[in-house]
Amino acid sequence: MSAAPSLQPDRPISELFAMGRPLRSLEFYPPRDDAGVEALRQTAAALRRIGPDFVSITYGAGGGTRERTGEMSALLRDEFGFTVMPHLTAVNHTRAEVAAVAGEHYRRGIRNIMALRGDLPNGSPAAGAFKDGLCFGSDVVALLRELHPDLCLGVAGYPEKHPQAPSFEADMENLKRKVDAGASFVTTQLFFDNDAYYRFVDRCRAAGIDVPIVPGIMPVLSLKQITRITSMCGASLPDRLVRRIEAAEDQPEIIEAVGIDWALAQIRDLLAAGAPGYHLYILNRARSALTLAAGLAA
Ligand SMILES: Cc1cc2nc3c(=O)[nH]c(=O)nc-3n(C[C@H](O)[C@H](O)[C@H](O)COP(=O)(O)OP(=O)(O)OC[C@H]3O[C@@H](n4cnc5c(N)ncnc54)[C@H](O)[C@@H]3O)c2cc1C
């Protein structure tokens, strides 16, 4: 399916942040097959009524579903009217390839991109995976900024440190490089302990990073799922949360309720503390986002 490019370009997300109200964003991943596309369409239809300020679509670094990111961005934008922010990673791409992907988004009227280095599918980056000097997120930001000065670029930040960074200080210097190269905001890796986010924001401000830092929140669906995800991304799981999940034993609905309850408490606390919004890792499921929206409306 190829959607006709919309004539009206999207509004840069940086302008939305400048309005001073907290923004709600949702993250999708591109489905692998047509059945997944149909399921995503249904999820998007259900989520339209909570009116996210923007939605992002991940990019499969190193293979598989790459083209689908563009297709899903077009679908979510043109069929559902969402402001979309496709992700774009450097892994295994030449500068010309990154330019081609970004150029296609731009032609469609997309004006927001999440610029990333990416991981290889099997984990850590391998020699030869980074081409043409595109080795870090900051290189992607610099390239996109040069090609399309009016793009609004988001970048990733790590409240509990990127797993490959030798220290918090080094990671902070590298985040500063991304912002200095032209990123307009930071979305964080998921975390379950808000204190990690607050410490991270303090360190960013002390380092002179003054763009919005959006907390990334993932409602837990199962202990197995969250243990796998946190072991890959380096986020810590508070004992109190683990105990609650364990107490639910194998009852998925109760675990889901525990996950929603934890995420709701996190978001309420973050917004009360002045966070510029929140980004939900929804794993293409509408239910947790809808339940959270209802909880926050109260
Ligand atoms: C919000 C968010 C969205 C994501 N979306 C995707 C996605 O769609 N697809 C996907 O594959 N992955 C995605 N990821 C995962 C991400 O690709 C990985 O975490 C990846 O390992 C790092 O990407 P980055 O852009 O943050 O890298 P970078 O900012 O380049 O950092 C990677 C590592 O290199 C270090 N570093 C950076 N610059 C330098 C330098 N100049 N010299 C030395 N060291 C340096 C950093 O400290 C860090 O340890 C996402 C992560 C987040 C938080």
The ligand as an ORCA input file, in Angstrom:
! r2SCAN-3c Opt
* xyz 0 1
  C      13.927      6.094     22.908
  C      14.693      4.970     22.287
  C      14.324      4.505     21.025
  C      15.031      3.454     20.411
  N      14.635      3.013     19.181
  C      15.341      2.049     18.542
  C      14.991      1.610     17.227
  O      14.016      2.076     16.648
  N      15.760      0.654     16.641
  C      16.853      0.123     17.269
  O      17.518     -0.718     16.678
  N      17.209      0.509     18.519
  C      16.485      1.459     19.160
  N      16.841      1.871     20.427
  C      18.008      1.232     21.074
  C      19.304      1.941     20.670
  O      19.526      1.796     19.283
  C      20.461      1.299     21.446
  O      20.357      1.636     22.790
  C      21.833      1.612     20.892
  O      22.773      0.740     21.540
  C      22.316      3.018     21.148
  O      21.757      3.920     20.276
  P      22.046      5.492     20.520
  O      21.536      6.234     19.351
  O      21.585      5.903     21.859
  O      23.642      5.456     20.482
  P      24.775      6.486     20.824
  O      24.260      7.772     21.307
  O      25.683      6.510     19.650
  O      25.488      5.766     22.053
  C      25.900      4.410     21.957
  C      27.102      4.189     22.856
  O      28.242      4.861     22.314
  C      28.743      5.820     23.222
  N      29.171      6.969     22.419
  C      28.379      7.853     21.770
  N      29.126      8.760     21.112
  C      30.426      8.429     21.333
  C      31.676      8.958     20.926
  N      31.730     10.033     20.115
  N      32.799      8.335     21.350
  C      32.757      7.242     22.147
  N      31.593      6.693     22.571
  C      30.438      7.273     22.170
  C      27.585      6.118     24.186
  O      28.033      6.562     25.450
  C      26.916      4.763     24.258
  O      27.602      3.923     25.145
  C      16.151      2.877     21.080
  C      16.504      3.338     22.366
  C      15.784      4.353     22.968
  C      16.164      4.809     24.334
*
